[in-house]
Amino acid sequence: MKYSVKKNLVKYLIEDILKNELKLLREREYNFNLTSRKGKYVLKGEIANIPIEFVLPEDFPESPPVIKIPFKLPYKILSRKIPGKLETIQKWKPTFNLYMVANEIKNNKAKHDEKNIKKRY
């Protein structure tokens, strides 16, 4: 197989994976959009009112996404060190999807909010 044909096939497969990821996120009420920045695919959206970016490596889904938050948050689980904190990222497998990561972020924020409410009362 010629290099250009193989390269186009890989690009098509990646775009198909990304369309499925985006569809799953949207079906589960996460509003994300797919963009491209510096040759990388980026899914931008919000989880629990927090702006989030999933920056996808070239070998996604073999490697986990890089998660970016545009500003510092008071949540330990949502600090700039997200990859070291989320179980789905730590134990990433190619069969995992971005919905699993989004759900873990949402659940961790909810737990943090619940702890803060209990501390106040």
C-alpha positions as CSV (number, residue, x, y, z in Angstrom):
1,M,0.0,0.0,0.0
2,K,1.4,3.4,-0.9
3,Y,2.2,5.8,1.9
4,S,-0.3,8.5,0.8
5,V,-3.1,5.9,0.6
6,K,-2.2,4.5,4.0
7,K,-2.0,8.0,5.5
8,N,-5.5,8.9,4.1
9,L,-6.9,5.6,5.5
10,V,-5.5,6.4,8.9
11,K,-6.9,9.9,8.8
12,Y,-10.3,8.6,7.8
13,L,-10.3,6.1,10.6
14,I,-9.3,8.7,13.2
15,E,-12.0,11.1,11.9
16,D,-14.6,8.3,12.2
17,I,-13.5,7.5,15.8
18,L,-13.8,11.3,16.6
19,K,-17.3,11.5,15.1
20,N,-18.3,8.6,17.2
21,E,-16.8,10.1,20.4
22,L,-18.5,13.4,19.7
23,K,-21.8,11.7,19.0
24,L,-21.6,9.8,22.3
25,L,-20.8,12.9,24.3
26,R,-23.7,14.8,22.7
27,E,-26.1,11.9,23.2
28,R,-25.2,12.0,26.9
29,E,-25.9,15.8,27.1
30,Y,-22.3,17.0,27.0
31,N,-22.1,19.8,24.4
32,F,-18.7,19.5,22.7
33,N,-17.4,20.6,19.4
34,L,-14.5,19.3,17.3
35,T,-11.8,21.6,16.1
36,S,-8.3,21.3,14.9
37,R,-5.4,23.3,16.4
38,K,-1.8,23.0,15.2
39,G,-2.5,19.7,13.5
40,K,-4.2,18.2,16.6
41,Y,-7.8,17.4,17.1
42,V,-9.4,19.2,20.1
43,L,-12.9,18.6,21.5
44,K,-14.0,21.8,23.4
45,G,-17.0,21.9,25.7
46,E,-18.2,22.1,29.2
47,I,-18.6,19.6,32.0
48,A,-20.6,20.8,35.1
49,N,-20.2,24.4,33.9
50,I,-16.4,24.1,33.6
51,P,-14.8,24.7,30.2
52,I,-12.8,21.6,29.2
53,E,-10.7,20.7,26.2
54,F,-9.7,17.2,25.3
55,V,-6.6,17.5,23.1
56,L,-6.2,14.2,21.3
57,P,-2.8,12.8,20.6
58,E,-2.0,11.5,17.1
59,D,-2.3,7.9,18.3
60,F,-5.7,8.3,20.0
61,P,-7.3,6.1,21.2
62,E,-4.1,4.2,21.9
63,S,-3.0,7.0,24.1
64,P,-5.3,9.0,26.4
65,P,-6.4,12.6,25.7
66,V,-4.7,15.6,27.3
67,I,-7.2,17.5,29.4
68,K,-7.0,21.2,29.6
69,I,-8.8,23.7,31.7
70,P,-8.3,27.4,30.8
71,F,-7.9,28.6,34.4
72,K,-7.1,27.3,37.8
73,L,-10.0,25.8,39.8
74,P,-10.4,25.2,43.5
75,Y,-11.1,21.5,42.9
76,K,-8.2,19.1,43.6
77,I,-9.5,16.7,41.0
78,L,-9.8,19.4,38.5
79,S,-6.4,21.0,39.0
80,R,-4.0,21.4,36.1
81,K,-2.7,18.0,37.0
82,I,-5.9,16.2,35.8
83,P,-4.1,13.3,34.1
84,G,-2.5,12.2,37.3
85,K,-5.8,12.4,39.2
86,L,-8.4,10.7,37.0
87,E,-8.7,7.0,37.2
88,T,-9.8,6.7,33.5
89,I,-6.6,8.5,32.4
90,Q,-4.3,6.6,34.7
91,K,-5.7,3.2,33.6
92,W,-6.4,4.3,30.0
93,K,-7.2,1.6,27.4
94,P,-8.0,2.0,23.7
95,T,-11.5,0.7,24.5
96,F,-12.2,3.6,26.8
97,N,-14.0,6.7,25.5
98,L,-14.2,10.4,26.2
99,Y,-17.6,10.0,27.8
100,M,-16.0,8.0,30.6
101,V,-13.6,10.8,31.3
102,A,-16.3,13.4,31.1
103,N,-18.4,11.4,33.5
104,E,-15.6,11.0,36.0
105,I,-14.9,14.7,35.9
106,K,-18.6,15.5,36.5
107,N,-18.9,13.0,39.4
108,N,-15.7,14.2,41.1
109,K,-16.9,17.8,40.9
110,A,-20.3,16.7,42.4
111,K,-18.5,15.0,45.3
112,H,-16.4,18.1,45.9
113,D,-19.5,20.3,45.9
114,E,-21.3,17.9,48.3
115,K,-18.3,18.0,50.7
116,N,-18.4,21.8,50.7
117,I,-22.1,21.8,51.4
118,K,-21.6,19.5,54.4
119,K,-18.7,21.6,55.7
120,R,-20.9,24.7,55.8
121,Y,-23.7,23.1,57.9
